[in-house]
């Protein structure tokens, strides 16, 4: 009886080590550029105003205003969005530094204003009647 050679093949198992890495980052703060369709009040801390040179929120647009003060736009505002966001802050619409054309305190999307205005006052203290007509 003949003996046959036995062949054995040894396979060395391959061990794969994977390293997981994780990066933690916070989501970027949303940058609002067009207030008319981005009215989620959680995106800003208090109130916000944006005006437009044409009706229906078109034409040149102002930056979004978040602070009290007087603002000159260099063109007339024909439509605007005001989000008071539950604050006691208001707007005075100004034809000049000495002539007001009205004021408003509650949230409002106004696609066409009655009187255009190139200057705006944002102020807080709704019950302070002297601020309602102040344009400078």
MOGI-V370281 format. One record per residue. N is the residue number from 1. RES is the residue in one small letter. PSI is psi in whole degrees, -180 to 180 (999 if undefined). OMEGA is omega in radians with two decimals (none if undefined). D_FIRST is the distance of its C-alpha to the first C-alpha in Angstrom with 1 decimal. Layout:
n={N:N}
res={RES:RES}
psi={PSI:PSI}
omega={OMEGA:OMEGA}
d_first={D_FIRST:D_FIRST}
This chain:
n={1:2:3:4:5:6:7:8:9:10:11:12:13:14:15:16:17:18:19:20:21:22:23:24:25:26:27:28:29:30:31:32:33:34:35:36:37:38:39:40:41:42:43:44:45:46:47:48:49:50:51:52:53:54:55:56:57:58:59:60:61:62:63:64:65:66:67:68:69:70:71:72:73:74:75:76:77:78:79:80:81:82:83:84:85:86:87:88:89:90:91:92:93:94:95:96:97:98:99:100:101:102:103:104:105:106:107:108:109:110:111:112:113:114:115:116:117:118:119:120:121:122:123:124:125:126:127:128:129:130:131:132:133:134:135:136}
res={x:x:x:x:x:x:x:x:x:x:x:x:x:x:x:x:x:x:x:x:x:x:x:x:x:x:x:x:x:x:x:x:x:x:x:x:x:x:x:x:x:x:x:x:x:x:x:x:x:x:x:x:x:x:x:x:x:x:x:x:x:x:x:x:x:x:x:x:x:x:x:x:x:x:x:x:x:x:x:x:x:x:x:x:x:x:x:x:x:x:x:x:x:x:x:x:x:x:x:x:x:x:x:x:x:x:x:x:x:x:x:x:x:x:x:x:x:x:x:x:x:x:x:x:x:x:x:x:x:x:x:x:x:x:x:x}
psi={130:141:135:150:138:127:131:138:128:128:124:124:145:129:125:125:123:141:126:136:145:144:130:127:152:153:143:148:129:141:111:128:-17:99:-26:-37:12:70:23:111:-13:-12:-9:157:-37:-108:172:144:141:132:160:145:-16:165:165:34:41:179:-157:145:146:164:165:126:131:0:152:150:-176:138:128:128:-22:1:162:143:125:-17:157:165:128:120:102:-23:37:7:174:30:153:172:142:126:128:130:-25:-172:-12:-10:119:154:14:174:163:145:-33:165:141:135:112:103:-18:125:157:-44:119:155:137:-3:146:144:127:126:156:145:61:-36:-6:93:-25:-25:-18:-27:7:123:5:999}
omega={-3.10:3.08:3.08:3.14:3.12:3.13:3.08:3.08:3.13:3.10:3.08:3.14:3.12:3.09:3.11:3.09:3.08:3.12:3.09:3.03:3.10:3.12:3.12:3.07:3.11:3.12:3.13:3.08:-3.14:3.11:-3.10:3.10:-3.11:-3.00:-3.06:-3.12:3.14:-3.01:3.07:-3.05:3.09:-3.14:3.06:-2.97:-3.09:-3.11:3.10:3.10:2.95:3.14:-3.10:-3.07:3.13:3.09:3.11:3.02:3.13:-3.13:3.09:3.10:3.08:2.93:3.10:-3.05:-3.09:-3.01:3.03:3.07:3.11:-3.10:3.03:-3.03:-3.10:3.06:-3.14:3.05:-3.12:3.05:-3.11:3.01:3.09:3.08:-3.12:3.02:3.09:3.12:3.05:-3.09:-3.02:3.08:2.89:-3.14:-3.00:3.03:3.10:3.10:-3.10:-3.07:3.06:3.09:3.08:3.08:3.13:-3.08:-3.06:3.11:-3.13:2.93:-3.06:-3.10:3.08:3.13:3.09:3.11:3.10:-3.14:3.11:-3.07:-3.09:2.98:3.00:-3.08:3.14:-3.06:-3.02:-3.08:3.13:-3.05:-3.13:3.13:-3.08:-3.10:-3.06:-3.13:3.06:none}
d_first={0.0:3.7:6.5:9.5:12.9:15.1:18.6:21.5:25.0:27.8:31.1:34.2:36.7:40.0:43.1:46.2:49.5:52.5:55.9:58.7:62.1:65.2:68.6:71.7:74.8:77.8:78.7:81.4:84.9:85.9:88.4:91.0:92.7:94.2:95.7:96.6:93.1:91.8:93.9:91.5:93.7:90.7:90.3:93.5:95.2:98.7:100.5:99.9:102.1:101.4:104.0:103.9:106.5:106.2:106.2:103.1:101.3:101.1:102.5:102.4:101.0:101.9:99.3:98.7:101.2:100.4:103.3:107.0:109.4:111.3:109.4:110.8:108.6:110.4:110.4:111.5:109.1:109.1:106.3:104.5:102.1:103.2:100.9:102.9:99.9:102.0:104.0:107.8:107.7:109.6:110.4:113.8:114.0:116.3:118.2:119.2:119.6:122.7:122.1:119.6:118.8:117.2:114.6:111.7:109.6:107.0:103.8:104.6:103.0:106.0:105.2:108.9:111.5:115.1:116.2:114.0:113.8:112.7:112.8:111.3:111.8:109.0:110.4:109.7:112.2:112.9:116.2:117.6:119.9:121.1:117.6:117.7:120.0:119.0:117.7:118.1}
